[in-house]
Amino acid sequence: MISHYSMSIQWSETDHVYQVTIPEFVGRVMQPCASGETYTDAVHEAQACIETCLEVWDENGEEPPLVRSLVLAG
C-alpha cells in the first residue's frame, strides 16, 4: 500500500541508525516510530508502521490523521 504521509528521517549519532518520525502521527504514535541501519531500511520500517497503524485505526473505527500536503508557491 502506498501512503502519502510525511516522513522526517534523521541520523542518530547516538544510536547509529536512521530514525523516522511521521509528523501526522505525532500525539497518536510514539515517535520516532521506526528506525533502520540504512536509509532504505528506515523508510521500509516506517511504511510498515504506517500500514499497521492504518489497519488498527480502521479495525477500531477510528479516523486516521489527515495527510498534510506541501504547497509550493509558483
Biopython code that builds the backbone (N, CA, C, O; Angstrom):
import numpy as np
from Bio.PDB.StructureBuilder import StructureBuilder

atoms = [
    (1, "MET", "N", (0.852, -1.181, 0.000)),
    (1, "MET", "CA", (0.000, 0.000, 0.000)),
    (1, "MET", "C", (0.894, 1.240, 0.000)),
    (1, "MET", "O", (1.845, 1.330, 0.776)),
    (2, "ILE", "N", (0.585, 2.176, -0.861)),
    (2, "ILE", "CA", (1.324, 3.435, -0.897)),
    (2, "ILE", "C", (0.533, 4.458, -0.097)),
    (2, "ILE", "O", (-0.668, 4.631, -0.304)),
    (3, "SER", "N", (1.208, 5.125, 0.808)),
    (3, "SER", "CA", (0.547, 6.184, 1.564)),
    (3, "SER", "C", (1.211, 7.509, 1.237)),
    (3, "SER", "O", (2.309, 7.558, 0.681)),
    (4, "HIS", "N", (0.540, 8.551, 1.584)),
    (4, "HIS", "CA", (1.051, 9.885, 1.288)),
    (4, "HIS", "C", (1.408, 10.644, 2.558)),
    (4, "HIS", "O", (1.438, 11.875, 2.558)),
    (5, "TYR", "N", (1.679, 9.921, 3.637)),
    (5, "TYR", "CA", (2.073, 10.568, 4.875)),
    (5, "TYR", "C", (3.529, 11.027, 4.791)),
    (5, "TYR", "O", (4.347, 10.421, 4.100)),
    (6, "SER", "N", (3.830, 12.094, 5.498)),
    (6, "SER", "CA", (5.178, 12.654, 5.522)),
    (6, "SER", "C", (6.083, 11.820, 6.410)),
    (6, "SER", "O", (5.632, 11.181, 7.360)),
    (7, "MET", "N", (7.368, 11.837, 6.085)),
    (7, "MET", "CA", (8.367, 11.185, 6.931)),
    (7, "MET", "C", (9.518, 12.150, 7.141)),
    (7, "MET", "O", (9.998, 12.777, 6.197)),
    (8, "SER", "N", (9.951, 12.262, 8.374)),
    (8, "SER", "CA", (11.160, 13.019, 8.701)),
    (8, "SER", "C", (12.204, 11.988, 9.102)),
    (8, "SER", "O", (12.028, 11.266, 10.083)),
    (9, "ILE", "N", (13.291, 11.922, 8.340)),
    (9, "ILE", "CA", (14.312, 10.904, 8.562)),
    (9, "ILE", "C", (15.605, 11.590, 8.984)),
    (9, "ILE", "O", (16.133, 12.446, 8.274)),
    (10, "GLN", "N", (16.103, 11.200, 10.150)),
    (10, "GLN", "CA", (17.312, 11.813, 10.689)),
    (10, "GLN", "C", (18.274, 10.741, 11.176)),
    (10, "GLN", "O", (17.860, 9.700, 11.685)),
    (11, "TRP", "N", (19.560, 11.011, 11.011)),
    (11, "TRP", "CA", (20.602, 10.119, 11.507)),
    (11, "TRP", "C", (20.776, 10.348, 12.995)),
    (11, "TRP", "O", (20.871, 11.492, 13.439)),
    (12, "SER", "N", (20.818, 9.277, 13.770)),
    (12, "SER", "CA", (21.080, 9.359, 15.199)),
    (12, "SER", "C", (22.524, 8.933, 15.446)),
    (12, "SER", "O", (22.861, 7.754, 15.338)),
    (13, "GLU", "N", (23.359, 9.892, 15.776)),
    (13, "GLU", "CA", (24.757, 9.592, 16.067)),
    (13, "GLU", "C", (24.864, 8.722, 17.318)),
    (13, "GLU", "O", (25.769, 7.894, 17.422)),
    (14, "THR", "N", (23.953, 8.905, 18.257)),
    (14, "THR", "CA", (23.947, 8.133, 19.498)),
    (14, "THR", "C", (23.648, 6.658, 19.232)),
    (14, "THR", "O", (24.334, 5.775, 19.746)),
    (15, "ASP", "N", (22.614, 6.400, 18.422)),
    (15, "ASP", "CA", (22.168, 5.027, 18.180)),
    (15, "ASP", "C", (22.745, 4.414, 16.906)),
    (15, "ASP", "O", (22.640, 3.206, 16.694)),
    (16, "HIS", "N", (23.350, 5.236, 16.068)),
    (16, "HIS", "CA", (23.912, 4.798, 14.790)),
    (16, "HIS", "C", (22.870, 4.154, 13.886)),
    (16, "HIS", "O", (23.117, 3.125, 13.258)),
    (17, "VAL", "N", (21.700, 4.783, 13.836)),
    (17, "VAL", "CA", (20.618, 4.365, 12.951)),
    (17, "VAL", "C", (19.905, 5.614, 12.420)),
    (17, "VAL", "O", (20.020, 6.703, 12.981)),
    (18, "TYR", "N", (19.180, 5.424, 11.342)),
    (18, "TYR", "CA", (18.275, 6.467, 10.858)),
    (18, "TYR", "C", (16.968, 6.315, 11.621)),
    (18, "TYR", "O", (16.426, 5.214, 11.717)),
    (19, "GLN", "N", (16.463, 7.416, 12.163)),
    (19, "GLN", "CA", (15.204, 7.392, 12.897)),
    (19, "GLN", "C", (14.151, 8.152, 12.097)),
    (19, "GLN", "O", (14.426, 9.195, 11.503)),
    (20, "VAL", "N", (12.935, 7.600, 12.098)),
    (20, "VAL", "CA", (11.857, 8.176, 11.303)),
    (20, "VAL", "C", (10.731, 8.660, 12.199)),
    (20, "VAL", "O", (10.259, 7.941, 13.080)),
    (21, "THR", "N", (10.316, 9.881, 11.957)),
    (21, "THR", "CA", (9.149, 10.470, 12.596)),
    (21, "THR", "C", (8.109, 10.725, 11.511)),
    (21, "THR", "O", (8.444, 11.183, 10.419)),
    (22, "ILE", "N", (6.860, 10.430, 11.814)),
    (22, "ILE", "CA", (5.765, 10.720, 10.890)),
    (22, "ILE", "C", (4.979, 11.872, 11.506)),
    (22, "ILE", "O", (4.213, 11.663, 12.446)),
    (23, "PRO", "N", (5.161, 13.089, 10.986)),
    (23, "PRO", "CA", (4.562, 14.270, 11.609)),
    (23, "PRO", "C", (3.054, 14.161, 11.846)),
    (23, "PRO", "O", (2.559, 14.624, 12.873)),
    (24, "GLU", "N", (2.334, 13.568, 10.927)),
    (24, "GLU", "CA", (0.879, 13.456, 11.089)),
    (24, "GLU", "C", (0.495, 12.519, 12.231)),
    (24, "GLU", "O", (-0.632, 12.581, 12.724)),
    (25, "PHE", "N", (1.410, 11.657, 12.658)),
    (25, "PHE", "CA", (1.119, 10.687, 13.709)),
    (25, "PHE", "C", (1.533, 11.165, 15.097)),
    (25, "PHE", "O", (1.290, 10.469, 16.082)),
    (26, "VAL", "N", (2.152, 12.339, 15.193)),
    (26, "VAL", "CA", (2.575, 12.871, 16.488)),
    (26, "VAL", "C", (1.344, 12.997, 17.394)),
    (26, "VAL", "O", (0.314, 13.537, 16.990)),
    (27, "GLY", "N", (1.470, 12.498, 18.598)),
    (27, "GLY", "CA", (0.357, 12.526, 19.548)),
    (27, "GLY", "C", (-0.494, 11.264, 19.497)),
    (27, "GLY", "O", (-1.310, 11.029, 20.388)),
    (28, "ARG", "N", (-0.310, 10.449, 18.459)),
    (28, "ARG", "CA", (-1.080, 9.207, 18.337)),
    (28, "ARG", "C", (-0.189, 7.975, 18.366)),
    (28, "ARG", "O", (-0.640, 6.886, 18.723)),
    (29, "VAL", "N", (1.077, 8.142, 17.990)),
    (29, "VAL", "CA", (2.041, 7.045, 17.938)),
    (29, "VAL", "C", (3.346, 7.550, 18.527)),
    (29, "VAL", "O", (3.753, 8.681, 18.263)),
    (30, "MET", "N", (4.003, 6.714, 19.325)),
    (30, "MET", "CA", (5.283, 7.109, 19.901)),
    (30, "MET", "C", (6.283, 7.424, 18.785)),
    (30, "MET", "O", (6.378, 6.692, 17.800)),
    (31, "GLN", "N", (7.011, 8.500, 18.949)),
    (31, "GLN", "CA", (7.966, 8.954, 17.944)),
    (31, "GLN", "C", (9.377, 8.879, 18.489)),
    (31, "GLN", "O", (9.533, 9.103, 19.689)),
    (32, "PRO", "N", (10.411, 8.589, 17.734)),
    (32, "PRO", "CA", (10.316, 8.146, 16.350)),
    (32, "PRO", "C", (9.626, 6.786, 16.284)),
    (32, "PRO", "O", (9.733, 5.977, 17.206)),
    (33, "CYS", "N", (8.928, 6.550, 15.201)),
    (33, "CYS", "CA", (8.127, 5.330, 15.103)),
    (33, "CYS", "C", (8.835, 4.209, 14.358)),
    (33, "CYS", "O", (8.351, 3.077, 14.341)),
    (34, "ALA", "N", (9.978, 4.507, 13.739)),
    (34, "ALA", "CA", (10.718, 3.478, 13.006)),
    (34, "ALA", "C", (12.184, 3.869, 12.956)),
    (34, "ALA", "O", (12.549, 5.028, 13.154)),
    (35, "SER", "N", (13.014, 2.869, 12.687)),
    (35, "SER", "CA", (14.436, 3.139, 12.523)),
    (35, "SER", "C", (15.040, 2.049, 11.657)),
    (35, "SER", "O", (14.437, 0.998, 11.442)),
    (36, "GLY", "N", (16.248, 2.319, 11.163)),
    (36, "GLY", "CA", (16.941, 1.327, 10.364)),
    (36, "GLY", "C", (18.411, 1.659, 10.258)),
    (36, "GLY", "O", (18.809, 2.819, 10.365)),
    (37, "GLU", "N", (19.218, 0.629, 10.045)),
    (37, "GLU", "CA", (20.658, 0.837, 9.919)),
    (37, "GLU", "C", (21.008, 1.553, 8.626)),
    (37, "GLU", "O", (22.046, 2.209, 8.534)),
    (38, "THR", "N", (20.134, 1.426, 7.615)),
    (38, "THR", "CA", (20.319, 2.173, 6.370)),
    (38, "THR", "C", (19.100, 3.056, 6.164)),
    (38, "THR", "O", (18.046, 2.834, 6.760)),
    (39, "TYR", "N", (19.257, 4.050, 5.319)),
    (39, "TYR", "CA", (18.157, 4.958, 4.997)),
    (39, "TYR", "C", (16.978, 4.159, 4.435)),
    (39, "TYR", "O", (15.827, 4.368, 4.821)),
    (40, "THR", "N", (17.287, 3.246, 3.521)),
    (40, "THR", "CA", (16.246, 2.434, 2.884)),
    (40, "THR", "C", (15.525, 1.560, 3.896)),
    (40, "THR", "O", (14.301, 1.439, 3.847)),
    (41, "ASP", "N", (16.270, 0.948, 4.814)),
    (41, "ASP", "CA", (15.640, 0.131, 5.857)),
    (41, "ASP", "C", (14.702, 0.972, 6.714)),
    (41, "ASP", "O", (13.608, 0.529, 7.063)),
    (42, "ALA", "N", (15.128, 2.179, 7.049)),
    (42, "ALA", "CA", (14.305, 3.061, 7.874)),
    (42, "ALA", "C", (12.999, 3.414, 7.160)),
    (42, "ALA", "O", (11.934, 3.432, 7.776)),
    (43, "VAL", "N", (13.088, 3.690, 5.873)),
    (43, "VAL", "CA", (11.886, 4.008, 5.089)),
    (43, "VAL", "C", (10.944, 2.813, 5.054)),
    (43, "VAL", "O", (9.737, 2.974, 5.236)),
    (44, "HIS", "N", (11.478, 1.615, 4.821)),
    (44, "HIS", "CA", (10.636, 0.415, 4.781)),
    (44, "HIS", "C", (9.963, 0.160, 6.128)),
    (44, "HIS", "O", (8.790, -0.212, 6.178)),
    (45, "GLU", "N", (10.697, 0.359, 7.209)),
    (45, "GLU", "CA", (10.115, 0.178, 8.546)),
    (45, "GLU", "C", (9.013, 1.200, 8.803)),
    (45, "GLU", "O", (7.983, 0.871, 9.392)),
    (46, "ALA", "N", (9.227, 2.435, 8.364)),
    (46, "ALA", "CA", (8.213, 3.479, 8.540)),
    (46, "ALA", "C", (6.965, 3.166, 7.723)),
    (46, "ALA", "O", (5.848, 3.365, 8.199)),
    (47, "GLN", "N", (7.146, 2.677, 6.498)),
    (47, "GLN", "CA", (5.993, 2.299, 5.680)),
    (47, "GLN", "C", (5.200, 1.176, 6.346)),
    (47, "GLN", "O", (3.969, 1.183, 6.324)),
    (48, "ALA", "N", (5.903, 0.218, 6.936)),
    (48, "ALA", "CA", (5.222, -0.866, 7.655)),
    (48, "ALA", "C", (4.462, -0.322, 8.860)),
    (48, "ALA", "O", (3.351, -0.767, 9.150)),
    (49, "CYS", "N", (5.053, 0.631, 9.554)),
    (49, "CYS", "CA", (4.392, 1.259, 10.705)),
    (49, "CYS", "C", (3.111, 1.971, 10.265)),
    (49, "CYS", "O", (2.071, 1.849, 10.912)),
    (50, "ILE", "N", (3.197, 2.705, 9.172)),
    (50, "ILE", "CA", (2.026, 3.423, 8.655)),
    (50, "ILE", "C", (0.912, 2.429, 8.330)),
    (50, "ILE", "O", (-0.234, 2.626, 8.733)),
    (51, "GLU", "N", (1.244, 1.372, 7.608)),
    (51, "GLU", "CA", (0.238, 0.377, 7.234)),
    (51, "GLU", "C", (-0.402, -0.256, 8.457)),
    (51, "GLU", "O", (-1.620, -0.425, 8.505)),
    (52, "THR", "N", (0.418, -0.610, 9.455)),
    (52, "THR", "CA", (-0.106, -1.219, 10.674)),
    (52, "THR", "C", (-1.040, -0.261, 11.409)),
    (52, "THR", "O", (-2.128, -0.649, 11.833)),
    (53, "CYS", "N", (-0.610, 0.986, 11.557)),
    (53, "CYS", "CA", (-1.450, 1.974, 12.252)),
    (53, "CYS", "C", (-2.781, 2.165, 11.534)),
    (53, "CYS", "O", (-3.833, 2.205, 12.172)),
    (54, "LEU", "N", (-2.736, 2.281, 10.205)),
    (54, "LEU", "CA", (-3.973, 2.468, 9.443)),
    (54, "LEU", "C", (-4.912, 1.281, 9.607)),
    (54, "LEU", "O", (-6.124, 1.462, 9.727)),
    (55, "GLU", "N", (-4.364, 0.064, 9.613)),
    (55, "GLU", "CA", (-5.183, -1.129, 9.810)),
    (55, "GLU", "C", (-5.826, -1.134, 11.190)),
    (55, "GLU", "O", (-7.017, -1.419, 11.322)),
    (56, "VAL", "N", (-5.038, -0.818, 12.224)),
    (56, "VAL", "CA", (-5.561, -0.818, 13.603)),
    (56, "VAL", "C", (-6.638, 0.243, 13.757)),
    (56, "VAL", "O", (-7.691, -0.017, 14.338)),
    (57, "TRP", "N", (-6.377, 1.441, 13.238)),
    (57, "TRP", "CA", (-7.383, 2.503, 13.353)),
    (57, "TRP", "C", (-8.666, 2.117, 12.628)),
    (57, "TRP", "O", (-9.761, 2.404, 13.111)),
    (58, "ASP", "N", (-8.539, 1.468, 11.468)),
    (58, "ASP", "CA", (-9.713, 1.033, 10.719)),
    (58, "ASP", "C", (-10.476, -0.021, 11.508)),
    (58, "ASP", "O", (-11.700, 0.053, 11.615)),
    (59, "GLU", "N", (-9.763, -1.007, 12.065)),
    (59, "GLU", "CA", (-10.404, -2.067, 12.855)),
    (59, "GLU", "C", (-11.121, -1.505, 14.078)),
    (59, "GLU", "O", (-12.150, -2.037, 14.496)),
    (60, "ASN", "N", (-10.579, -0.430, 14.653)),
    (60, "ASN", "CA", (-11.172, 0.171, 15.849)),
    (60, "ASN", "C", (-12.188, 1.265, 15.524)),
    (60, "ASN", "O", (-12.739, 1.895, 16.427)),
    (61, "GLY", "N", (-12.435, 1.488, 14.235)),
    (61, "GLY", "CA", (-13.408, 2.507, 13.831)),
    (61, "GLY", "C", (-12.911, 3.927, 14.056)),
    (61, "GLY", "O", (-13.710, 4.860, 14.140)),
    (62, "GLU", "N", (-11.604, 4.097, 14.153)),
    (62, "GLU", "CA", (-11.018, 5.421, 14.357)),
    (62, "GLU", "C", (-10.641, 6.066, 13.017)),
    (62, "GLU", "O", (-10.264, 5.383, 12.064)),
    (63, "GLU", "N", (-10.750, 7.367, 12.974)),
    (63, "GLU", "CA", (-10.334, 8.108, 11.788)),
    (63, "GLU", "C", (-8.818, 8.256, 11.789)),
    (63, "GLU", "O", (-8.235, 8.609, 12.814)),
    (64, "PRO", "N", (-8.178, 7.993, 10.666)),
    (64, "PRO", "CA", (-6.726, 8.209, 10.603)),
    (64, "PRO", "C", (-6.423, 9.696, 10.525)),
    (64, "PRO", "O", (-7.291, 10.485, 10.151)),
    (65, "PRO", "N", (-5.210, 10.089, 10.870)),
    (65, "PRO", "CA", (-4.846, 11.502, 10.749)),
    (65, "PRO", "C", (-4.926, 11.944, 9.281)),
    (65, "PRO", "O", (-4.727, 11.147, 8.365)),
    (66, "LEU", "N", (-5.217, 13.206, 9.089)),
    (66, "LEU", "CA", (-5.238, 13.754, 7.736)),
    (66, "LEU", "C", (-3.835, 13.831, 7.184)),
    (66, "LEU", "O", (-2.886, 14.105, 7.918)),
    (67, "VAL", "N", (-3.699, 13.590, 5.895)),
    (67, "VAL", "CA", (-2.420, 13.713, 5.214)),
    (67, "VAL", "C", (-2.144, 15.190, 4.999)),
    (67, "VAL", "O", (-3.012, 15.925, 4.527)),
    (68, "ARG", "N", (-0.950, 15.624, 5.340)),
    (68, "ARG", "CA", (-0.566, 17.016, 5.108)),
    (68, "ARG", "C", (-0.043, 17.148, 3.685)),
    (68, "ARG", "O", (0.668, 16.273, 3.193)),
    (69, "SER", "N", (-0.395, 18.232, 3.037)),
    (69, "SER", "CA", (0.070, 18.482, 1.685)),
    (69, "SER", "C", (1.058, 19.620, 1.674)),
    (69, "SER", "O", (0.887, 20.610, 2.386)),
    (70, "LEU", "N", (2.090, 19.483, 0.871)),
    (70, "LEU", "CA", (3.073, 20.540, 0.693)),
    (70, "LEU", "C", (2.656, 21.374, -0.504)),
    (70, "LEU", "O", (2.477, 20.851, -1.604)),
    (71, "VAL", "N", (2.504, 22.659, -0.289)),
    (71, "VAL", "CA", (2.109, 23.555, -1.363)),
    (71, "VAL", "C", (3.264, 24.513, -1.601)),
    (71, "VAL", "O", (3.667, 25.252, -0.702)),
    (72, "LEU", "N", (3.787, 24.496, -2.802)),
    (72, "LEU", "CA", (4.889, 25.380, -3.161)),
    (72, "LEU", "C", (4.366, 26.552, -3.971)),
    (72, "LEU", "O", (3.535, 26.384, -4.863)),
    (73, "ALA", "N", (4.859, 27.732, -3.655)),
    (73, "ALA", "CA", (4.467, 28.910, -4.428)),
    (73, "ALA", "C", (5.143, 28.831, -5.788)),
    (73, "ALA", "O", (6.310, 28.452, -5.887)),
    (74, "GLY", "N", (4.433, 29.176, -6.797)),
    (74, "GLY", "CA", (4.995, 29.030, -8.137)),
    (74, "GLY", "C", (5.008, 30.264, -8.936)),
    (74, "GLY", "O", (5.461, 30.254, -10.081)),
]
sb = StructureBuilder()
sb.init_structure("model")
sb.init_model(0)
sb.init_chain("A")
sb.init_seg("    ")
for serial, (resi, resn, name, xyz) in enumerate(atoms, 1):
    if name == "N":
        sb.init_residue(resn, " ", resi, " ")
    sb.init_atom(name, np.array(xyz, "f"), 0.0, 1.0, " ", f" {name:<3s}", serial, name[0])
structure = sb.get_structure()
